[in-house]
Amino acid sequence: MGRSRPVWQAALAGATVGTLPDLDVFVAKGDAVLDMVLHRAETHAFFWQALASPLIAAMPAALTRSFSQFGRWWLMVILVLFTHSLLDAMTIYGTQLGLPFTDYPVGFGSLFIIDPLYTLPLIVGLLGTLVMRRSLIRWRWNTAGLVLSTMYAGWSLGAQAHVAEVALSAPEANGIPRERILVTPAPFNTLLWRIVLVGEDHYHEGFYSLLDPLAEPARPVHFERLDRGGELEAKTAEFDRANRIRDFSKGFYKLADDGHRVWITDLRMGQHPFYAFSFAFAEHQSEPLSTIRPQRSVRRLPFADGLTWLWRRVQGHDVAPPPAVLTD
């Protein structure tokens, strides 16, 4: 908005518009699986955002009686919505940028969903812009915050590419196609990375810190071999909700049978055995399996112990994560 409106008005309008795409979480999609795979859909798609942008821009223009500056409001709205979606696409979740033409969930996975080193420059730049009185210095704060956060996002892509090469050189990656190798950051940072190698019946999980090469002695990535439930594939091939997770996770999933219900887990978000999205979708009422309304279960890493593990592992120490707490 430049100097066309008071800084507080521009900041408030930007913050409000920036929340709009995520309001879809308040719309029930039908069940737990649909709530997951239909989040970051139409409200995050460039086509629908572009169509809605003039209507959204008309609101602050009307509230501030500044229709003569409608073009600025419109450009602001488009930039806020588009950059919101692009930033979401840098996380691993999956953002359907191309709707209605394609529902492919874009997820580069180079940034964790919460990363202080990305967010803090933006916050400091905004606060400096709001507090400073001298116009030239005020805009420099804002520009500096944007530049630093954008450089950090670019750094995350470079670090991810480097760790991907490390993963490909591991013996466990022998014969595994590159598209079945997942490299994504651990929480709150881009120094520690989680690597998942997905095979047919098993998957391997390991962690690599960019500080690992400085450890004495330097060591390769240690992978844990884990069951993927490949024997359940044929039995569950026709279950719609399981197939939605298969597609949305781009093949990074596992199946499990607890003797009563069959579960599918998205392997991209979390770490063994702490996963954010695990769904029961069938049960043993009869043979073959019976469909049930999806039920979500979450295994959470204890916060304090998890931060302690994270800090030590970032530094290159080879330490195991703490045990899980089950929350249904």
C-alpha positions as CSV (number, residue, x, y, z in Angstrom):
1,M,0.0,0.0,0.0
2,G,3.0,2.3,0.1
3,R,2.3,5.6,1.6
4,S,-1.3,5.7,0.3
5,R,-2.8,4.5,3.6
6,P,-1.7,4.7,7.3
7,V,0.7,1.9,8.1
8,W,-1.6,0.4,10.7
9,Q,-4.4,0.1,8.2
10,A,-2.3,-1.7,5.6
11,A,-0.9,-4.0,8.3
12,L,-4.4,-4.8,9.7
13,A,-5.8,-5.4,6.2
14,G,-2.9,-7.6,5.2
15,A,-3.2,-9.7,8.4
16,T,-6.9,-10.1,7.9
17,V,-6.6,-11.2,4.2
18,G,-3.7,-13.5,5.2
19,T,-6.0,-15.5,7.4
20,L,-8.7,-16.0,4.9
21,P,-7.4,-19.1,3.0
22,D,-7.1,-21.1,6.3
23,L,-10.7,-20.4,7.3
24,D,-11.6,-23.6,5.4
25,V,-10.6,-25.6,8.6
26,F,-13.9,-24.5,10.0
27,V,-15.9,-26.1,7.2
28,A,-16.7,-29.8,7.9
29,K,-15.8,-31.9,4.9
30,G,-17.6,-35.1,5.9
31,D,-15.1,-37.1,7.9
32,A,-11.6,-37.1,9.3
33,V,-9.9,-38.2,6.0
34,L,-11.8,-35.6,3.9
35,D,-11.0,-32.9,6.5
36,M,-7.3,-33.6,5.8
37,V,-7.2,-34.1,2.0
38,L,-9.6,-31.2,1.3
39,H,-7.8,-28.7,3.4
40,R,-5.6,-26.2,1.4
41,A,-7.8,-26.8,-1.6
42,E,-10.0,-24.2,-3.3
43,T,-9.1,-21.4,-0.8
44,H,-5.5,-21.9,-1.6
45,A,-5.8,-22.3,-5.4
46,F,-4.5,-19.4,-7.6
47,F,-7.5,-19.5,-10.0
48,W,-10.1,-19.1,-7.2
49,Q,-8.0,-16.6,-5.3
50,A,-7.7,-14.4,-8.5
51,L,-11.5,-14.6,-9.0
52,A,-12.3,-13.6,-5.4
53,S,-9.6,-10.9,-5.1
54,P,-11.6,-7.9,-6.5
55,L,-14.5,-8.7,-4.1
56,I,-12.1,-9.0,-1.2
57,A,-10.3,-5.8,-2.1
58,A,-13.6,-3.9,-2.3
59,M,-14.1,-4.5,1.5
60,P,-11.1,-2.5,2.8
61,A,-11.6,0.1,0.1
62,A,-15.2,0.6,1.3
63,L,-14.3,0.5,5.0
64,T,-11.6,3.2,4.5
65,R,-13.6,5.1,1.8
66,S,-10.6,4.8,-0.5
67,F,-12.1,3.5,-3.8
68,S,-9.7,5.8,-5.6
69,Q,-7.0,3.5,-4.5
70,F,-8.8,0.3,-5.4
71,G,-6.0,-0.9,-7.7
72,R,-3.6,-0.8,-4.8
73,W,-6.0,-2.7,-2.6
74,W,-6.5,-5.3,-5.3
75,L,-2.8,-5.8,-5.9
76,M,-2.3,-6.2,-2.1
77,V,-5.0,-8.8,-1.8
78,I,-3.6,-10.8,-4.7
79,L,0.0,-10.7,-3.4
80,V,-1.1,-11.7,0.1
81,L,-3.3,-14.7,-1.1
82,F,-0.7,-15.9,-3.6
83,T,2.2,-15.7,-1.2
84,H,0.2,-17.4,1.5
85,S,-0.3,-20.4,-0.8
86,L,3.2,-20.4,-2.1
87,L,4.6,-20.5,1.5
88,D,2.2,-23.3,2.4
89,A,3.5,-25.2,-0.7
90,M,7.0,-25.1,0.8
91,T,5.8,-27.3,3.7
92,I,5.2,-31.1,3.2
93,Y,1.4,-31.1,3.8
94,G,0.2,-30.5,0.2
95,T,-1.4,-27.4,-1.3
96,Q,-3.7,-27.7,-4.2
97,L,-2.6,-24.7,-6.1
98,G,-3.9,-25.7,-9.5
99,L,-7.6,-26.2,-8.8
100,P,-10.0,-26.6,-10.6
101,F,-7.6,-27.8,-13.3
102,T,-5.6,-30.3,-11.2
103,D,-5.9,-31.4,-7.6
104,Y,-2.2,-32.3,-7.3
105,P,-1.1,-31.4,-3.7
106,V,2.1,-29.4,-4.1
107,G,4.4,-29.8,-1.2
108,F,8.2,-29.1,-1.6
109,G,8.7,-30.0,2.1
110,S,11.7,-27.7,2.7
111,L,10.2,-25.8,5.6
112,F,8.5,-27.1,8.7
113,I,5.0,-25.7,9.3
114,I,6.4,-23.6,12.2
115,D,9.9,-22.2,11.8
116,P,10.9,-19.2,14.0
117,L,13.9,-18.3,11.7
118,Y,11.4,-17.7,8.9
119,T,8.8,-15.9,11.0
120,L,10.9,-13.7,13.3
121,P,12.3,-11.5,10.6
122,L,8.8,-10.8,9.3
123,I,7.5,-10.0,12.8
124,V,10.5,-7.7,13.6
125,G,10.2,-6.0,10.3
126,L,6.5,-5.4,10.8
127,L,7.0,-4.1,14.4
128,G,9.8,-1.8,13.2
129,T,7.5,-0.4,10.5
130,L,4.7,0.2,12.9
131,V,6.9,1.8,15.6
132,M,9.3,3.9,13.6
133,R,8.3,7.5,12.8
134,R,10.9,8.4,10.2
135,S,9.4,7.3,6.9
136,L,12.7,6.1,5.2
137,I,13.8,4.0,8.2
138,R,10.3,2.6,8.6
139,W,10.3,1.1,5.1
140,R,13.8,-0.3,5.5
141,W,12.6,-2.4,8.5
142,N,9.8,-3.8,6.4
143,T,12.1,-4.5,3.4
144,A,14.8,-6.1,5.6
145,G,12.3,-8.5,7.2
146,L,11.0,-9.6,3.8
147,V,14.4,-10.1,2.3
148,L,15.8,-12.1,5.3
149,S,12.7,-14.4,5.5
150,T,12.8,-15.0,1.7
151,M,16.5,-15.7,1.8
152,Y,15.9,-18.2,4.6
153,A,13.2,-19.9,2.5
154,G,15.7,-20.1,-0.4
155,W,18.3,-21.6,2.0
156,S,15.9,-24.3,3.0
157,L,15.6,-25.5,-0.6
158,G,19.3,-25.7,-1.0
159,A,19.8,-27.5,2.3
160,Q,17.1,-30.0,1.3
161,A,18.8,-30.7,-2.0
162,H,22.1,-31.3,-0.3
163,V,20.5,-33.8,2.2
164,A,18.7,-35.5,-0.7
165,E,22.1,-36.2,-2.2
166,V,23.3,-37.6,1.2
167,A,20.2,-39.8,1.3
168,L,20.8,-41.1,-2.3
169,S,24.3,-42.2,-1.4
170,A,23.1,-44.3,1.6
171,P,23.3,-48.1,1.0
172,E,19.6,-48.4,2.1
173,A,18.6,-46.2,-0.9
174,N,20.0,-48.7,-3.3
175,G,17.4,-49.5,-5.9
176,I,14.8,-47.0,-4.5
177,P,13.6,-44.4,-7.0
178,R,14.2,-40.8,-6.1
179,E,10.4,-40.1,-6.0
180,R,10.2,-42.6,-3.1
181,I,12.7,-40.7,-1.0
182,L,11.4,-38.1,1.4
183,V,13.6,-35.4,2.8
184,T,11.9,-32.9,5.1
185,P,13.1,-30.8,8.1
186,A,12.6,-31.7,11.7
187,P,10.4,-29.3,13.7
188,F,11.4,-25.6,14.0
189,N,14.6,-25.7,12.0
190,T,16.5,-26.5,8.8
191,L,19.6,-28.0,10.3
192,L,18.1,-31.4,11.2
193,W,16.4,-33.4,8.4
194,R,14.3,-36.5,8.4
195,I,14.9,-39.0,5.6
196,V,12.3,-41.7,4.7
197,L,13.1,-44.4,2.1
198,V,9.9,-46.2,1.0
199,G,10.0,-49.7,-0.3
200,E,7.2,-52.2,-1.1
201,D,6.9,-53.9,2.3
202,H,9.2,-51.8,4.5
203,Y,10.4,-48.3,4.9
204,H,13.6,-46.9,6.4
205,E,13.7,-43.7,8.5
206,G,16.8,-41.8,9.5
207,F,17.9,-38.3,10.6
208,Y,20.7,-36.2,9.3
209,S,22.0,-33.0,10.8
210,L,24.0,-30.6,8.7
211,L,26.4,-30.6,11.8
212,D,26.8,-34.4,11.6
213,P,30.0,-34.2,9.4
214,L,31.6,-32.2,12.3
215,A,31.0,-35.1,14.8
216,E,34.0,-37.1,16.0
217,P,34.1,-39.6,14.4
218,A,32.0,-38.6,11.4
219,R,29.3,-41.2,10.8
220,P,26.8,-42.2,8.1
221,V,23.0,-41.8,8.5
222,H,21.6,-44.5,10.7
223,F,18.4,-45.9,9.3
224,E,15.7,-47.8,11.2
225,R,13.9,-50.5,9.1
226,L,10.2,-50.4,9.8
227,D,7.2,-52.5,8.6
228,R,5.0,-50.8,6.0
229,G,2.1,-53.4,6.0
230,G,2.6,-54.4,2.4
231,E,0.6,-57.6,3.0
232,L,-2.5,-55.4,3.5
233,E,-2.4,-53.7,0.1
234,A,-4.5,-56.2,-1.8
235,K,-7.1,-56.4,1.0
236,T,-7.5,-52.6,1.1
237,A,-7.1,-51.7,-2.6
238,E,-10.8,-50.8,-3.0
239,F,-11.3,-48.7,0.1
240,D,-12.0,-45.1,-1.0
241,R,-10.7,-43.3,2.2
242,A,-7.4,-45.3,2.2
243,N,-6.9,-44.5,-1.5
244,R,-7.4,-40.8,-0.8
245,I,-4.6,-41.0,1.7
246,R,-2.5,-43.0,-0.7
247,D,-2.9,-40.3,-3.3
248,F,-2.5,-37.3,-1.0
249,S,0.6,-38.7,0.6
250,K,2.1,-39.4,-2.8
251,G,2.8,-43.0,-1.7
252,F,4.4,-42.1,1.6
253,Y,2.1,-44.2,3.8
254,K,2.0,-47.4,5.8
255,L,-0.8,-49.8,6.7
256,A,-1.3,-51.7,10.0
257,D,-3.8,-54.1,11.4
258,D,-4.3,-54.1,15.2
259,G,-6.5,-57.2,15.1
260,H,-9.7,-55.2,15.2
261,R,-9.2,-52.3,12.8
262,V,-7.0,-51.5,9.8
263,W,-5.1,-48.2,9.8
264,I,-3.4,-46.1,7.2
265,T,-0.8,-43.5,8.3
266,D,0.7,-40.6,6.4
267,L,4.5,-41.0,6.9
268,R,5.3,-37.4,5.8
269,M,4.3,-35.6,9.0
270,G,5.9,-36.8,12.2
271,Q,8.4,-39.5,12.8
272,H,8.2,-43.1,14.0
273,P,6.1,-43.7,16.1
274,F,4.8,-40.1,16.4
275,Y,2.5,-39.4,13.4
276,A,0.0,-36.6,13.0
277,F,-2.3,-38.3,10.6
278,S,-3.3,-41.9,11.2
279,F,-6.7,-43.2,10.3
280,A,-8.7,-46.4,11.0
281,F,-10.8,-47.0,7.9
282,A,-11.8,-50.7,8.1
283,E,-12.5,-53.4,10.7
284,H,-12.9,-57.1,11.1
285,Q,-16.6,-57.4,11.4
286,S,-16.6,-60.0,8.7
287,E,-14.5,-61.2,5.7
288,P,-13.7,-59.3,3.7
289,L,-13.0,-56.2,5.8
290,S,-15.9,-53.8,6.5
291,T,-15.7,-50.1,5.9
292,I,-16.0,-47.8,8.9
293,R,-16.2,-44.0,9.3
294,P,-12.6,-42.9,9.5
295,Q,-11.2,-42.4,13.0
296,R,-8.1,-40.4,13.5
297,S,-5.4,-41.2,16.1
298,V,-2.4,-39.0,17.0
299,R,0.9,-40.0,18.7
300,R,2.5,-36.9,20.1
301,L,6.1,-36.4,21.1
302,P,6.3,-35.2,24.7
303,F,7.0,-31.5,24.3
304,A,9.8,-30.9,26.8
305,D,11.6,-34.2,26.1
306,G,11.1,-33.7,22.4
307,L,12.7,-30.3,22.5
308,T,15.7,-31.7,24.5
309,W,16.1,-34.5,21.9
310,L,15.8,-32.1,19.0
311,W,18.4,-29.7,20.4
312,R,20.9,-32.5,21.0
313,R,20.2,-34.2,17.7
314,V,20.7,-30.9,15.8
315,Q,24.1,-30.6,17.3
316,G,25.1,-34.0,15.9
317,H,24.6,-36.2,19.0
318,D,23.2,-39.7,18.1
319,V,20.3,-39.8,20.6
320,A,17.0,-41.6,20.4
321,P,13.7,-39.7,20.7
322,P,11.6,-40.2,23.9
323,P,8.6,-42.6,24.0
324,A,5.2,-41.6,22.6
325,V,2.0,-40.5,24.4
326,L,-1.2,-41.8,22.6
327,T,-4.0,-39.4,22.1
328,D,-7.2,-40.5,20.4
